[in-house]
Amino acid sequence: MSGDKVTKPQTRISFKNLQEKIEEIKQKRDELNNKTKEYINTLQEIENKIADLLKTAKNVYKKKRDQWNDKVQILKKKKLEFKDLLNKLMEEKSKLSPNGKGQNILSQIRRIERKIESLERRIETENLDLNEENEIIDKIQKLAEKKDELLKEQKNSEQYILDRKIEIVKINLNRIYDKLTKWSDKSQRNHLKMLEAYEKVNELREKKRKLEELLIENKKTADQYHEQYLKLLAQKKKMNRGRRPQKPRSQRVRSSKPKVKINNKQAELLEKIRQDKLAMALEKQKAGKRLNIFEARLILEQGK
C-alpha cells in the first residue's frame, strides 16, 4: 500500500517540475556523453603511446642490443683463437732447452752487465790515476760492444722470437677483454632500456583495460539517461497535447537526439572494445574461470 502512495504523486507531476526533471536528466546525459568522448580520446592517446614505445623498443633498443651482441659474439670467437695461439706458443716455449742458445746468450748479457756495473763503481769509488781510469773505460767500451753483439744475436734466437710473439698475443688478448667488457655493457644497457619500454607498455595496457571498462559502463549509463530523457519528453508532449500545435515529425525526431554526438570512428572503437571484452569474458567462462561483475554483466546483456 505504501508503494502505491509513493508512485501516485509522480503521475500528477506538474509541468514545471517535469520540465526541470527533463533539464536535469538531459544535463546528466550530456555530461556522461562528454565523459565518453574524453575516455575515447584518452584511449587513443594511450594507443599512440603504446605504439611509440613498441616501435622504440623494437627499432632502437632491441636493434642496438642485437648489434652489440653480434659484435660480442665475433669478439668471443677471436678471443678463443688468440687463447689457442697463446697455448701453442707457450707449449713451443716449454719444449725449448733451458740451456739452449737463447738462454746462454741471456746469461752472457747479464754477466757483461754485472762487469760493466763493477767497473763503473771502481771509477766512482777508487782513487785512480789517469792511465788506470782510461784502461777501465776501454774495458767498459769493449764489454758494451760485446753486449750489443749478443743482443743482436739474441733477437734472432728462437726463444726471443717466441717471447715476442707471446707478448704480442697477450697484448691483443687484453685489448679483446677490454672491448668485451665495454661492448657487453652497451648491449646490457640497451637490453634494460628495451625491458623498461615493454614494462611501460604493460602498465599502459592495464590502464587501457581499466579505462575501457569505465568507458563501456559510462556509455551504458549515458544511454539509460537518454532513454529516461526520451520518456520524459514523451510525457511532456502528452501534457502539452491540446495546448499548442504539435511539432512536425522531423522536428520531433531531431529534438530527441542528444546534442553531444559520437562520430562513426569513435562508435566503431567503442563497439570493438565491447566485443573484445565480451570475447574475453566468454573465454574465461568457457575455461571455468571466475568472472568479475563487469564481465558477467556483459555476458548477461549479450544473452538478452
Buried (B, 14 or more C-beta within 10 A) or exposed (E): EEEEEEEEEEEEBEEEEBBEBBEEBBEBBBBBBEBBBEBBEBBEEBBEBBEEBEEBBEEBBBEBBEBBBEBBEEBEEBBEEBEEBBEEBEEBBEEBEEEEBBBBBBEBBEEBEEBBEEBEEBEEEEEEEEEEEEEBEEBBEEBEEBBEEBEEBBEEBEBBEBBEBBEBBEEBBEEBEEBBEEBBEBBEBBBEBBEEBBEBBEEBEEBBBEBBBBBBEBBBBBBBBBEBBBEBBEBBEEEEEEEEEEEEEEEEEEEEEBEBEBEEEBEEBBEEBBEEBBEBBBEBBEEEEEBEEBBBBBBEEEEE
